[in-house]
Amino acid sequence: MSASTDSLSKEEREFLDAKERAREREEQAALPYKWEQELKTVTVIVPLPAGTRSRDLTVVMDRKKLNVQVKGASEPILDGELFDEIAKDDSSWTLENAVLTFELEKASARVNSARWWPHVLTHHPKIDTTKIQPENSKLSDLDGETRGMVEKMMYDNQQKAMGKLTSDEQRKLEMLEKFKAQHPEMDFSNARME
């Protein structure tokens, strides 16, 4: 929260938040497309004139650019720089019943630094990404490394709740016991784990 809203009452902050959300909804509704996102993907839905077929379109989907134009039209439906790079080879578009749908794979998701996009095209209004509440994901949806980290955190939290050692503490204790066994001549009576 900013310094200017810190002094506001809870009701005043809620009023300002509601007003901001209404402004955001209005701006987003005025766009020539609807969009939604998950941490790794952005879906863009573009309504087209009835009867539009793929051969009637010119579609450019590059790492940082998106352009859609109906052939023969004077103005593109979409044209601009994407907020962030996409994995072009893993992104696609489909046309069904005069609705063009883009599935854009965020390039940042490939390097485990995925982030929320405040807008699809940089010249369009932004949304407040701090208000995004992602859906819960299943462990099976996560990549191996992330899944292992989450499972370790869950195990450690469960161990702490039961008053037992975490996996790191267990590993340190095992190392100390192994070291003791290898060096029986040493006095470990004052050894402590921290």
Disulfide bonds with the S-S distance in Angstrom:
none
